[in-house]
Amino acid sequence: MKLKKKTQVRLIAALGVILLSALIYLAGVLYFSGHFLPKTYINDIEVSNLNSETADLKLKQLDPCLNVIERNREGNDTISEKLILSRLSSDIAYDSSSLLSSQNRLGWLTSLFSRKDLSCNKISGSFDPSKIADLIRDLYCLKEENIVRPKDAAIAIENGKAVVKEAIEGSFIRQENVVSLVTEALNHYLEGGSDTLDLTSSYERPASSDTSALQALIDPIQKALDKKIHFNIDSYQEADLKGTEMVSLLKIDGSQLAIDEDALSEYIASFCRKYNVSDYEYIEKSSLKTALEKALLSKEDADIDVNWIIEEGSSLIEVDISEQTLWYYENDVLILTSPVVTGNGNITDATPTGYFEVRKMKQDSWLVGKDYEEHVDYWIGFDETGRVYGFHDASWRDEFGGDIWLSDPSRGCVNMPLSKISQLWDYVDIGTQVYIHE
């Protein structure tokens, strides 16, 4: 009888242990339905026994980010940068809820003995699209020093030879395109998509990389570069233009040989300085320019008879303030065109308008005022004294023309590029007419 009672007690105790174990196991299953299993790490952060909300707060210290893959400057490798999304909104955070719901809560006991590493790429929250431009501002691909713009396959002149240059893929992508792609990637990321944006296939490409068609154009261009132009200057003088000096007056425009107008103007001015006899006996520039333009583009050797003017001709400098452009004419023939910067009466002294004439010409001079002292290589004064308003170079400017005068005008003078005013200096004299208008 006593033995039977002992057996019953042992059986009841065993059942109690089993029941207690079952209750503990079921309690664990229930608990880990809303909490991460022991020894669980997400992105190397321990989240053991945390619910998803608390785990998300702990993960937020990692700063959710979008990985951006870009080309390097040489275009033959890639770099990776991170866009920290907290700069867009404070409510962007990792979302670990899906990891919690997918964990094996029934195996919570075994998790006590081994570490489990999880990766969370899902984020939640919202962002302000208007802040994207500021977020991407420091990306490698948008820094000017890291950009190589794509170039089409093209013909070029190198050391007097026409050659075909291969296309350059470059490493240029427009900022507005990056803004659009990043915005799209972030929306995709918030919907559970990838945390990586690869920009490398979105860079601008050269429009043309076909060199076979260009190669067929090399021979006629080379013939034009190899020719000789002979000048019959007068009964006693002759001259030749060929080789490097002639090639310097030419350029490639698209796939065609073209004339470098600035270089041609400088050459004609230099040619006339060398051979002109006086202010009353000089080479007629317009016919020389026309003949030279035709000869330069020809594939054959050419002879040019130089025409002379044996009397003082009329000349005019015209400036259109609204167009910010200067034209110089001789005998109604346009000789020189130049962008300028004039005064703006709303900011500085306005450039005077009307008819004037060149009254003073001086090289290597200083412009001095109450708050400035600037050196100029050329001064061509046209006001009554020739000392107040004039045409002059402006070494402090990188650009001329356009709308510059509206925000950064001259002090009333007409600013010109050094290369242009040096030509104008050679063309004009005291008494040359000046006409300035709106």
C-alpha positions as CSV (number, residue, x, y, z in Angstrom):
1,M,0.0,0.0,0.0
2,K,2.8,2.4,0.9
3,L,4.6,1.5,-2.3
4,K,1.5,2.3,-4.3
5,K,1.2,5.7,-2.6
6,K,4.9,6.5,-3.4
7,T,4.3,5.6,-7.0
8,Q,1.3,7.9,-7.1
9,V,3.3,10.8,-5.6
10,R,6.1,10.3,-8.1
11,L,3.7,10.2,-10.9
12,I,1.9,13.4,-9.7
13,A,5.3,15.1,-9.3
14,A,6.4,14.1,-12.8
15,L,3.1,15.3,-14.2
16,G,3.6,18.6,-12.3
17,V,7.1,19.1,-13.7
18,I,5.8,18.3,-17.2
19,L,2.9,20.7,-16.8
20,L,5.1,23.4,-15.4
21,S,7.6,22.9,-18.2
22,A,4.8,23.1,-20.7
23,L,3.5,26.3,-19.1
24,I,7.0,27.8,-19.1
25,Y,7.4,26.8,-22.8
26,L,4.0,28.2,-23.7
27,A,4.7,31.4,-21.8
28,G,8.0,31.7,-23.7
29,V,6.2,31.1,-27.0
30,L,3.6,33.7,-26.1
31,Y,6.3,36.2,-24.9
32,F,8.5,35.8,-27.9
33,S,5.5,36.4,-30.2
34,G,6.1,40.0,-29.3
35,H,9.8,40.0,-28.4
36,F,13.0,39.0,-30.1
37,L,14.5,35.7,-29.1
38,P,17.5,35.6,-26.8
39,K,20.9,36.2,-28.4
40,T,19.3,37.9,-31.4
41,Y,21.4,40.6,-33.2
42,I,20.1,42.9,-35.9
43,N,22.8,44.7,-38.0
44,D,25.2,43.7,-35.2
45,I,23.0,45.4,-32.5
46,E,21.7,43.1,-29.7
47,V,17.9,43.2,-29.5
48,S,17.3,40.2,-27.3
49,N,14.0,40.3,-25.4
50,L,13.0,43.6,-27.1
51,N,9.8,44.3,-28.8
52,S,10.0,45.7,-32.4
53,E,9.3,49.3,-31.3
54,T,12.1,49.3,-28.7
55,A,14.4,47.5,-31.1
56,D,13.7,50.1,-33.8
57,L,14.7,52.9,-31.4
58,K,17.9,51.0,-30.6
59,L,18.6,50.5,-34.3
60,K,18.1,54.1,-35.1
61,Q,21.5,54.9,-33.7
62,L,22.8,53.3,-36.9
63,D,21.3,56.2,-38.9
64,P,19.4,54.5,-41.8
65,C,21.0,55.4,-45.1
66,L,20.8,54.9,-48.8
67,N,23.9,53.4,-50.4
68,V,24.8,55.2,-53.7
69,I,27.2,53.7,-56.2
70,E,28.9,56.2,-58.6
71,R,31.6,56.2,-61.3
72,N,35.0,57.5,-60.4
73,R,36.5,60.4,-62.4
74,E,38.3,58.1,-64.8
75,G,35.1,56.2,-65.4
76,N,36.8,52.7,-65.0
77,D,35.8,52.0,-61.4
78,T,33.1,52.8,-58.9
79,I,32.9,54.3,-55.5
80,S,30.1,54.0,-52.9
81,E,28.8,56.7,-50.6
82,K,26.0,56.8,-48.0
83,L,23.2,59.3,-47.8
84,I,22.1,59.7,-44.2
85,L,18.4,59.8,-44.2
86,S,17.9,61.5,-40.8
87,R,18.9,64.7,-42.8
88,L,15.5,64.3,-44.6
89,S,13.3,63.6,-41.6
90,S,13.5,62.7,-37.9
91,D,10.9,60.0,-38.2
92,I,12.8,57.8,-40.7
93,A,13.9,54.6,-38.8
94,Y,14.6,51.0,-39.2
95,D,11.5,48.8,-39.2
96,S,12.2,45.4,-37.6
97,S,8.5,44.2,-37.4
98,S,8.8,41.8,-40.3
99,L,11.9,40.2,-38.7
100,L,10.0,39.8,-35.4
101,S,7.0,38.2,-37.1
102,S,9.1,35.8,-39.1
103,Q,11.3,34.5,-36.2
104,N,10.8,30.9,-35.0
105,R,9.2,31.6,-31.6
106,L,8.5,27.9,-31.1
107,G,12.3,27.3,-30.9
108,W,12.9,29.9,-28.3
109,L,14.5,27.4,-26.0
110,T,17.3,26.5,-28.4
111,S,18.0,30.2,-29.1
112,L,19.4,30.4,-25.5
113,F,22.4,28.5,-26.7
114,S,23.4,30.1,-30.0
115,R,23.6,33.6,-31.4
116,K,21.3,34.6,-34.3
117,D,22.3,37.5,-36.6
118,L,19.7,39.2,-38.7
119,S,19.9,42.0,-41.2
120,C,17.3,44.8,-41.4
121,N,17.1,46.8,-44.6
122,K,13.5,47.9,-44.2
123,I,12.8,51.4,-43.0
124,S,9.7,53.3,-42.1
125,G,8.7,57.0,-42.0
126,S,8.4,59.7,-44.5
127,F,10.6,62.4,-46.0
128,D,10.4,65.9,-47.6
129,P,11.3,65.6,-51.3
130,S,12.3,69.3,-51.3
131,K,15.3,68.5,-49.1
132,I,16.7,65.9,-51.6
133,A,18.8,68.5,-53.5
134,D,20.5,69.5,-50.2
135,L,21.0,65.9,-49.2
136,I,22.9,65.0,-52.4
137,R,24.9,68.2,-52.6
138,D,28.2,66.6,-51.4
139,L,28.0,63.5,-53.5
140,Y,31.2,62.6,-55.3
141,C,29.5,62.6,-58.7
142,L,28.3,66.2,-58.4
143,K,31.6,67.8,-57.5
144,E,33.1,69.7,-60.5
145,E,36.6,68.4,-59.8
146,N,35.3,64.8,-60.1
147,I,33.5,65.3,-63.4
148,V,34.7,64.4,-66.9
149,R,32.1,65.4,-69.4
150,P,31.4,62.9,-72.2
151,K,32.7,63.7,-75.7
152,D,31.6,62.5,-79.0
153,A,34.0,60.8,-81.4
154,A,35.4,63.7,-83.3
155,I,38.0,65.0,-85.7
156,A,40.8,67.2,-84.2
157,I,43.9,68.9,-85.3
158,E,47.0,67.9,-83.5
159,N,50.5,69.0,-84.5
160,G,49.2,70.0,-87.9
161,K,47.6,66.7,-88.6
162,A,43.9,65.8,-88.8
163,V,43.1,62.9,-86.4
164,V,40.1,61.0,-85.2
165,K,39.6,61.2,-81.5
166,E,37.7,58.3,-79.8
167,A,34.6,59.1,-77.8
168,I,35.0,59.7,-74.1
169,E,32.4,58.1,-71.8
170,G,33.1,60.6,-69.1
171,S,31.6,60.7,-65.6
172,F,28.9,63.4,-65.8
173,I,25.3,63.1,-64.5
174,R,23.0,66.1,-64.2
175,Q,22.0,67.1,-60.6
176,E,18.3,67.1,-61.5
177,N,18.6,63.5,-62.7
178,V,20.3,62.5,-59.4
179,V,17.5,64.2,-57.5
180,S,14.9,62.2,-59.4
181,L,16.7,58.9,-59.1
182,V,17.3,59.3,-55.3
183,T,13.7,60.3,-54.7
184,E,12.5,57.2,-56.6
185,A,15.0,55.0,-54.7
186,L,13.9,56.3,-51.3
187,N,10.2,55.7,-52.1
188,H,11.1,52.2,-53.2
189,Y,13.2,51.7,-50.0
190,L,10.3,52.8,-47.8
191,E,8.1,50.2,-49.6
192,G,10.6,47.4,-48.6
193,G,12.9,47.7,-51.6
194,S,16.7,47.8,-51.9
195,D,18.8,50.1,-49.8
196,T,21.2,50.6,-52.7
197,L,21.0,53.0,-55.7
198,D,23.4,52.3,-58.6
199,L,23.8,55.5,-60.7
200,T,26.5,54.2,-63.0
201,S,24.1,53.3,-65.8
202,S,22.5,56.8,-65.7
203,Y,25.5,58.9,-66.6
204,E,25.3,60.9,-69.8
205,R,26.8,59.1,-72.8
206,P,28.5,60.6,-75.9
207,A,26.0,61.1,-78.7
208,S,28.2,59.4,-81.2
209,S,31.1,56.9,-80.9
210,D,31.3,55.9,-84.5
211,T,34.7,56.7,-85.9
212,S,34.4,55.0,-89.3
213,A,32.4,57.9,-90.9
214,L,34.9,60.4,-89.5
215,Q,37.9,58.5,-90.8
216,A,36.6,59.1,-94.4
217,L,36.8,62.9,-93.8
218,I,40.4,62.9,-92.7
219,D,42.1,63.0,-96.2
220,P,40.3,66.1,-97.6
221,I,40.9,68.0,-94.3
222,Q,44.5,67.0,-94.3
223,K,44.9,68.3,-97.9
224,A,43.6,71.7,-96.7
225,L,46.1,71.7,-93.8
226,D,49.0,70.8,-96.1
227,K,48.5,73.5,-98.7
228,K,50.3,76.9,-99.1
229,I,48.8,80.4,-99.5
230,H,50.9,82.9,-101.4
231,F,50.4,86.7,-101.0
232,N,51.3,89.1,-103.8
233,I,51.7,92.1,-101.5
234,D,52.9,94.7,-104.0
235,S,55.4,95.0,-106.9
236,Y,58.3,94.3,-104.5
237,Q,57.0,92.1,-101.7
238,E,55.6,88.6,-101.5
239,A,54.8,86.3,-98.5
240,D,53.7,82.7,-97.9
241,L,51.3,81.3,-95.3
242,K,51.7,77.6,-94.6
243,G,52.4,75.0,-91.9
244,T,51.8,75.7,-88.3
245,E,51.1,79.4,-88.8
246,M,48.3,78.6,-91.3
247,V,46.9,75.7,-89.3
248,S,46.6,78.0,-86.3
249,L,43.9,79.9,-88.2
250,L,41.7,76.8,-88.6
251,K,39.6,74.6,-86.3
252,I,37.2,71.7,-86.5
253,D,33.6,72.6,-86.1
254,G,31.6,69.4,-85.8
255,S,33.3,67.2,-88.4
256,Q,34.1,70.1,-90.8
257,L,37.1,72.3,-91.2
258,A,36.3,75.9,-90.1
259,I,38.0,79.2,-89.6
260,D,39.0,80.4,-86.2
261,E,37.6,84.0,-86.5
262,D,39.5,85.4,-83.6
263,A,42.8,83.9,-84.8
264,L,42.1,85.2,-88.3
265,S,41.4,88.7,-87.1
266,E,44.6,88.7,-85.1
267,Y,46.6,87.4,-88.1
268,I,45.1,90.1,-90.5
269,A,45.9,92.8,-87.9
270,S,49.5,91.6,-87.6
271,F,49.8,91.3,-91.4
272,C,48.7,94.8,-91.9
273,R,50.9,96.2,-89.1
274,K,53.8,94.6,-90.9
275,Y,53.1,95.8,-94.4
276,N,51.0,99.0,-94.1
277,V,52.9,102.1,-95.4
278,S,51.0,104.8,-93.4
279,D,47.6,105.9,-92.2
280,Y,47.0,107.0,-95.8
281,E,48.4,104.0,-97.6
282,Y,47.3,100.7,-96.2
283,I,46.0,97.2,-97.0
284,E,42.3,96.9,-97.5
285,K,41.3,94.4,-94.7
286,S,37.9,93.3,-95.8
287,S,38.9,92.0,-99.2
288,L,42.0,90.4,-97.6
289,K,39.7,88.7,-95.0
290,T,37.3,87.4,-97.7
291,A,40.1,86.0,-99.9
292,L,41.9,84.4,-96.9
293,E,38.7,82.7,-95.7
294,K,38.1,81.2,-99.1
295,A,41.8,80.1,-99.4
296,L,42.0,78.7,-95.9
297,L,39.1,76.3,-96.6
298,S,40.4,75.2,-100.0
299,K,42.2,71.9,-100.5
300,E,44.5,73.5,-103.1
301,D,47.3,76.1,-103.0
302,A,46.0,79.6,-103.4
303,D,47.4,83.0,-104.6
304,I,46.0,86.2,-103.0
305,D,46.5,89.7,-104.6
306,V,46.6,92.2,-101.7
307,N,44.4,95.3,-102.4
308,W,45.6,98.7,-101.2
309,I,43.8,101.9,-100.1
310,I,45.7,105.1,-100.9
311,E,43.4,107.5,-99.1
312,E,42.0,107.8,-95.6
313,G,38.9,105.8,-95.3
314,S,36.0,106.1,-92.8
315,S,35.8,103.8,-89.7
316,L,33.2,103.4,-87.0
317,I,33.0,101.7,-83.6
318,E,29.4,100.8,-82.7
319,V,28.2,99.6,-79.3
320,D,24.7,98.2,-78.6
321,I,24.2,98.3,-74.8
322,S,21.2,96.0,-74.8
323,E,23.1,93.4,-76.9
324,Q,26.3,94.0,-74.9
325,T,28.2,93.8,-78.2
326,L,30.8,96.0,-80.0
327,W,31.2,96.0,-83.8
328,Y,34.0,97.8,-85.7
329,Y,33.5,98.7,-89.4
330,E,35.8,100.0,-92.0
331,N,34.1,101.4,-95.2
332,D,30.9,99.8,-94.0
333,V,32.6,96.3,-93.8
334,L,32.5,94.5,-90.5
335,I,36.0,93.9,-89.3
336,L,35.7,93.0,-85.6
337,T,33.0,91.8,-83.2
338,S,33.4,91.6,-79.4
339,P,31.3,91.0,-76.3
340,V,31.5,93.9,-73.8
341,V,30.4,94.9,-70.3
342,T,29.0,98.5,-70.0
343,G,27.8,100.6,-67.1
344,N,24.4,100.3,-65.5
345,G,22.9,103.6,-64.2
346,N,21.0,101.7,-61.5
347,I,24.2,100.5,-59.9
348,T,27.1,102.6,-61.2
349,D,27.6,105.3,-63.8
350,A,25.7,104.6,-67.0
351,T,27.7,104.3,-70.3
352,P,27.0,107.5,-72.2
353,T,25.1,107.1,-75.5
354,G,25.3,109.1,-78.7
355,Y,28.0,109.9,-81.2
356,F,31.6,110.4,-80.1
357,E,35.1,110.0,-81.5
358,V,38.3,108.6,-80.2
359,R,40.2,111.4,-78.5
360,K,42.9,109.6,-76.5
361,M,44.8,106.3,-76.9
362,K,47.2,105.1,-74.3
363,Q,48.9,101.8,-73.4
364,D,49.9,100.5,-70.0
365,S,47.9,103.0,-67.9
366,W,46.0,103.1,-64.6
367,L,42.4,103.8,-63.9
368,V,42.1,105.6,-60.6
369,G,38.9,106.5,-58.6
370,K,37.7,107.1,-55.1
371,D,37.6,103.4,-54.3
372,Y,39.7,101.7,-57.0
373,E,43.0,101.6,-58.8
374,E,43.1,99.2,-61.8
375,H,45.8,98.6,-64.4
376,V,44.8,98.3,-68.1
377,D,46.9,97.4,-71.1
378,Y,44.9,99.5,-73.5
379,W,42.9,102.7,-73.1
380,I,40.8,104.2,-76.0
381,G,39.0,107.3,-74.6
382,F,36.0,108.7,-76.5
383,D,34.5,111.4,-74.2
384,E,35.4,115.1,-74.8
385,T,38.5,114.9,-72.7
386,G,39.4,111.3,-73.7
387,R,40.1,110.6,-70.0
388,V,36.7,109.7,-68.4
389,Y,35.0,107.2,-70.6
390,G,36.7,104.7,-72.9
391,F,37.2,101.2,-74.2
392,H,39.7,99.2,-72.1
393,D,40.6,95.6,-71.1
394,A,39.4,94.3,-67.8
395,S,41.7,91.6,-66.4
396,W,39.5,91.2,-63.3
397,R,36.7,89.7,-65.5
398,D,36.5,86.1,-66.7
399,E,33.5,86.7,-68.9
400,F,32.0,89.4,-71.1
401,G,28.6,90.0,-72.8
402,G,25.2,88.5,-71.9
403,D,23.5,89.8,-68.7
404,I,26.7,90.5,-66.7
405,W,26.1,94.3,-66.9
406,L,22.8,94.0,-65.1
407,S,24.5,92.7,-61.9
408,D,28.2,93.5,-62.3
409,P,28.5,96.5,-64.6
410,S,31.5,98.6,-65.5
411,R,31.8,102.1,-64.0
412,G,30.6,103.6,-67.3
413,C,33.4,102.5,-69.5
414,V,33.2,99.7,-72.1
415,N,35.1,96.7,-70.8
416,M,36.5,94.3,-73.5
417,P,38.4,91.1,-73.5
418,L,42.2,91.7,-73.9
419,S,42.4,89.7,-77.1
420,K,39.6,91.9,-78.7
421,I,40.8,95.4,-77.5
422,S,44.3,94.6,-78.7
423,Q,42.9,94.1,-82.2
424,L,40.7,97.2,-81.9
425,W,43.8,99.2,-80.9
426,D,45.5,98.2,-84.1
427,Y,42.5,99.2,-86.2
428,V,41.5,102.6,-84.8
429,D,43.1,106.0,-84.7
430,I,42.5,109.3,-83.0
431,G,39.3,110.6,-84.7
432,T,37.7,107.2,-85.3
433,Q,33.9,107.6,-85.0
434,V,32.1,106.0,-82.0
435,Y,28.3,105.4,-81.9
436,I,26.8,104.0,-78.6
437,H,23.1,103.2,-78.3
438,E,20.6,101.3,-76.2
